[in-house]
Amino acid sequence: MKIKLALHWKIIIGMVLGLIFGFILLQIEGGKDFSSNWIKPIGTIFIKLLKLIAVPLILASLIKGISDLKDISKFKIIGLRTIVVYVFTTIIAISIGLILVNVFEPGNGVSNETVSKLTDTYSESSGVQQKLSTASKQKDIGPLQFIEDMVPDNVFKAFSDNRLMLQVIFISIFLGISMLLIGDNKAKPLKSIFDSLNDVVLKMVDLIMLTAPYAVFALLANVVVSSDDPEILMALLKYAFVIVFGLILMIVVYCTLVLLYTKTNPIWFLKQISPAQLLAFSTSSSAATLPVTMERVEKHIGVDKEVSSFVLPVGATINMDGTSLYQAVAAVFICQALAFDITFSDQLTIVLTALLASIGTAAVPGAGMVMLVIVLESIGFPAEKLAIGIALIFAVDRPLDMFRTVVNITGDATVSMVVGKSVGKFNSKQTII
């Protein structure tokens, strides 16, 4: 008798085997080179495939969702409620981070020897310097720059770069609203094209997901092989624990919202979204995971496409709950470790800056560290110590990025359920009340 495993179990098996294989390669001479040449490309191709369909998926889904509304006032309601709930969950995430880092004070346990070792290892690395350079450019932009950047001047240029996701969303919304305004009869030919495109792209998602267990194996094996000095990782264990604990609490917050507002079993919700969570963990990218998140939320959780097609792409771009929590913990941790005193008003500044910095931040690996530099500069952290501060946490950023991306996409799915429930567009088969 042939046993058919569910997708999430296949992915979990792939993750476990990938971790084991990665540790085996570490013990073999030339293991890192083997991983780089033969294992890493498999995971890279998988991520590229997911990113490949992200733009056409957003375009087709958003246009279909908006054109199906029939009434433009419904879109205004969905849009406003989405932004309000996203801001609400982000503030909760930042607050949890600040409470935990002040209670546990992980920075006070870092020795001067460890600080020196981390500084020597990472402060001059290209990765740290790149993050500082990017943040410096971001700091100098005006308060409305993200809105200006949202509006493209070339449609084809917007479609050619996944980092311009907000522009793709703008184009899709603009086109969808225009189709609503000209009426069903005139818009019908164009709508049928986008309806078909949406079906085709969703089928592409299904085909790509057939390779997910093998891709996850490759991604996790490469993470292990390319991991940093174990001694350094142990020195930062308390800091990592605080962040992971905070991220777990955010998952609890989401489950509470799901239970109390949508009347849905939170265990069932986590089970349905688990393939997307596992991919988010493996890829560290909300954007790459977006096609899978949309598929799980629509087909398996029961949120209507009219809601999910707007809420999820917007969330993948501006809703960074896991990343915002990390900003709060990392900023205070660096201040504690380097003996930089911060006041209560400084911590309020962290809340506001982390909230604003999350809007428009690219949904790609490592974007959180760029945000962190902006947050640190907002509280007057010495510019000459920024490289040292970033170096302190650079070693554990990649594994923590994996965890916070899981929270990011779980938050997106939760908000889509909440908004869907509020406008009567959520049809869960697992309601408990």
N, C-alpha and C positions, 0 to 999 in steps of 0.2 A: 504493500500500500504506500503510495506516494504522499508524503506530508508536505503541504503547502504552507510555508511560513508567511506571515504578514510582513509588509515592507519594513516596518520599523524594527522588527526582529532581525531581518536580514542586514539592515544598516548597523544595528548594535553589534552583531557578530562581526561585520566588517571592521568596525571601530576597535573591538577587542583584539582581533587578529592583527590589525595594523599596528596597535601599540606593542604587542608581543614581538612582531616582526621587526619593528623599529629598535627595540632593545637588543634583539639578536644581532642586528646590523652594527650596533655600537660596539659589540664585542669582537667583531670581525675586522681585520685590517682591510682597508679599502671599502668598508661598508658605506661610508658617507658618499663616496664617489658613485657607488652602485645605485644608491638611493637617488642621488641627484640626476643620474643619467637614465635610469630605467623605471623608477617608481614615481618620482615627482611629476613627470610629464603626464601620467595618467590622470592624476588629480587636477592638474592645470587645464587639461583638455575639457574635463567635466565642468569646471567653473566657467570656462570660456563658452561652452554650450549653453549654460544657464544664462549667462550675460548676453549671449547672442539673441535669445528670444525675449529678453526683458523689455526692450523698447517696443517691438511689435505687440507684445502682450498688453502693456500699459495702454498703448494707442487703441487697440481693438476693444479691450475691456472697458476702458473709460468711456469711449464713444458709444459703445453698446449700452452701457449702464445709464448714461445721461439721456440718450435718445429713447430709451425704454420708459423713462420717467413720465413722459407726456406733458408734464407740468413743471415749468422752471422753478416755481416756488418750492417744490420738493427738494430740488438740488440745493437751494439756499439753506434750507433747514438742515439737510445732511451735512453740508460744508461747515456751518456754524457749530453744530453739535460735535463734529469731529475735532475741530480745533480746540474747543473748550475742554473736552475729555482728555485730549493729548496733553494740554498744558497742565491739567489737574494731576494726571499720573506722573508727569515729569517732575512736578514740584514735590510730590510724595517721595519719589525716588531720591531726589537730592537731599531731602530732609532725613530720610532713613540713613543715607550715607554719612551725613554730618553728625547725627546722633551716635552712630556706631563708632566713628573714628574718634570722637571726643570721649566716649566711654572706655574703649579699649586702648587708646593712645599707642598704636603700633610703632609710631616713629620714635618714641622715647626708648624703645628697646634695641635700637640699631646702634651698634658700637661705632666709634670713630674709625676703627680699623676697617670695618665693613664699608663705611662711607668712602674711605680713601681707595679701597680696592675697586668699588663700583665706579668711582670717578675715573680712576686710571684706565679701567677697562672700556668704559662706554662714552665718556664725555667728549672725546674727539672722534668718535665713530661717525661714519657718513650718515647712518640712520638718524642719530640724534641731531646732527647739524642740519639735515634736511627738514626735520620736524620744526626746528627753531626758525629756519628760513621761511617755511610755509606759513607759520604762525605770525611771523613778522609782517608778511604781506597782508595777511588776513586782518591784522590789528589796525592797519592804516586805512581800511575802507570805511565809507560813510555808513550811517545807521540804516539807510534805506537801500544799501547796495544789493542785499539779497533779493529785494523785490525787482530791482533793475536787472539783475542777473537772470531772474526768472523769465523775463520776456526776451525771446530770441529775435535776432534780425535775419536769420537764415534757417529755414525749416530743415534742410538737409544736413546742415552742420549740427543742429540739435540732435538729430537722429543718429549721428555718426559717433557720438561720445556718451558712454554710460554715465559719466560724471555730470552730465547736463540733464539729469532726470527731471528736475523741476521744470525745465523748459519743455520737455516732452509732455509732462502733465499739463502745463499751460496750454500747449497746442491742442491736446486732446480735449480739454474742457472747452476751449474756445470753439473748436469745430463741433463738438457735441451740442453745445448751447445753440449755435447757429443752425444746426439741423433741426433742433426743437422749434426754433422761431419761424422757419420756412414752412413748417407743416409736414404731416406724414406723407402725403402724396408726392411732394417734390423731393423729400429726403429718402424715400423708400429705396431707390436704386443704390444710393451710396450706403445706406444702412445695411442692406443685404450683403454688400461687399465686406463691411467690417464684422458683421455677424459670422460670415463664413471664415474670415481671417481669425476671429476669436476661437472658433471651433478647431481650426487647423493648428493654431499655436498651442492650445490645450492638449491636443493629441501629441504634439512635439514634446511637451512636458512629460507626458506618460512614457514616451519612448526613451527620453533622457534618463528618467527615473529608474529604468530597468538596469542601468549601469551604476546606480548610486552606491550599492554596497561595495563594489570594486573601487570606485572613486574615493569613498570614505576610507577604505583600507589604505590607499596610496597617500592620502592627505595626512592621516594620523601617523603613519610610519615616518613620513618626512618630518613632521613636527618633532617627533621623538629624536630622530637622528640629528636634527639641526638645533636641538636644545642647548642651552648655555651651561655654564659651570654649576654643577649640583650644589656645591658649597654656598654659592651666591643665592641660589634658589631657596635653600634652607634658611638663610639669613633673612629673607624677605617673606618667610612663611606666615608670620603674624599679620603682615600687611595684606597678603593674598587671602588669608582666612577672613579678615574683616570684609573685604570686597565680596567674596563668594557668599558669606553669610548674609550680607545685604541683598545680594541678587536673589538668594533663596527667599528672603522676606518679600521681595517684590513679586515673585511668583505666587506667594501666599496672598498678597494683595489682589493680584489678578484673579485668582481662584475665588476669593471672597466676592469680588465684583460679579463674576460669572454666576456664583451661587445666589447672591442676594438680589441682583437686578434682573438677570436673564432667567433665573430659576432653573438653571442647567447644572447637572452633576459635574463638578470640577474635575473629578477623576476621568470621566468620559471625555471632557474637553482636552485634557492633557494627552490622553491616548490618541485622540484624533489629530492633534497638532504635532505629535511627537516626530513624524518623519521630517517635518520642516525644522523642528528644533535641533534634531540630530545633524541635519545638513548645515544649519546655522553654526553649530558647534565646530563642524569640520572645516567650513569655508571662511568663517569669521566675517562674512559679508551679508548684510541685510538685502542688498541689491541682487546678489547672486541667488539668494534663497527666495526672492520675491515670487517667481513663477510657481514654486512649490507651495509657498504660503497661501497664495491665491487659490490654488487647486484644492488644498485641504479645507480652507475656510468655506469655499463655495460648495464643493461636492460632498464633504464629509461632516462639516459642522452645521451647514444649513443657512448661512447668511446669503441673502439675495445678491446677485451680481450688481444690481443698481447701487448697493451700498459698498460691497467689498471692492469693486473696481475703482472707487474713489478713495476709500479709507486706507487701504493697504499700500498703494503706491505712494500716497502722501506720507503715510506712517514710515515707510522704508527710507524716506528722505529727511523728514523733520522730527520724527518721534524716536528719540534715543534714550529711553529710560535707563537701560543698563549702562550706557556710556555716561549719562549725566550723574548717576550714582557714583561711578568710578571717578569722575571729575572731583566730586566733593571729597571722597576718601583720599585720593592721591594728592590733592592740593594741600590738605591739612597734614597728611603724613609727611610730605616733603618739608613743610614748615616745622613740624615737630623734630624731624631728624636733623635739620640744619639750624635748629635753635632760633627760628624766626617767629617772633610773637605775633599772633593774630587776635584781634578783638572780636566781640560778638557782631559788630557792624561789618567787619571784614567777612564774616561767615554769611551774613545776609547778602553781601555783595557776590559771594560765591554762588548763592542760590540764583540770583538774577542773571549773572554772567553765564553760568552753565546752562540756564534755560534758553537764553538768547543764542548762545554759541551752538546749541544743538540744531537750530533751524538752518537748513541749507547745508549742513555738514555732509560731505560725501559719505554714502553708506558703503564704505570700503574698509578693508583692514588697516588699522593704524591711525584712522582719522581722529580717534579719541585723544591721542597724545597731542595733536595739533590744538585741539580744544583746550587741553590742560594748560598749555603755555599761555593761551589767552586768559584763562581763569587766574593763573598765578600773577600775570601782569596787572590784572584788574585790582589786586589787593596790595600792590606796591612791592612785590617780591623783587629783590635785587637782580638786575639784568645780568650781572656778572656771575650769578649763581644759578641761572636758569639751566645751563648745560649740566651742572652737577645734579640739580634737582631731577631733571629728566633721566639722567644716567642712573639715579637711584632705583627707578622703577622699570627701566628699559628691559632688564633681563626677564621679568615676568609679564611683560605687556602682552606678548603673543598668546600665552595660555589664558590670561584673564580676558583678552579680547574675544576668545572663543566663548567664554561663559556669558559675557555681557551681550554678545550678539544674540544668544538664545533668549535672553530677557527682552531685547529689543523686538524680536519678531513675535514673541508671546504677547507682549504689550499691544502690538499692532492687531493681532487676532482678537484679543480681548475687547479692544475699542470697537472693532468692526461688529462684534456681537452686541455690545452695549448700544451703539448707534442704530444697528439693525433692529434691535428690540424696541427702541424709542420711536421708530417710524413705522413699525409693523412689517419689517422686512427680514425677520429672523424666524425660521421654521425648524427649530430643533426637535428631533425625535426623542431627545433625552431629558425633557423637562421633568423636574421632580415635584413640582407643585402645579 
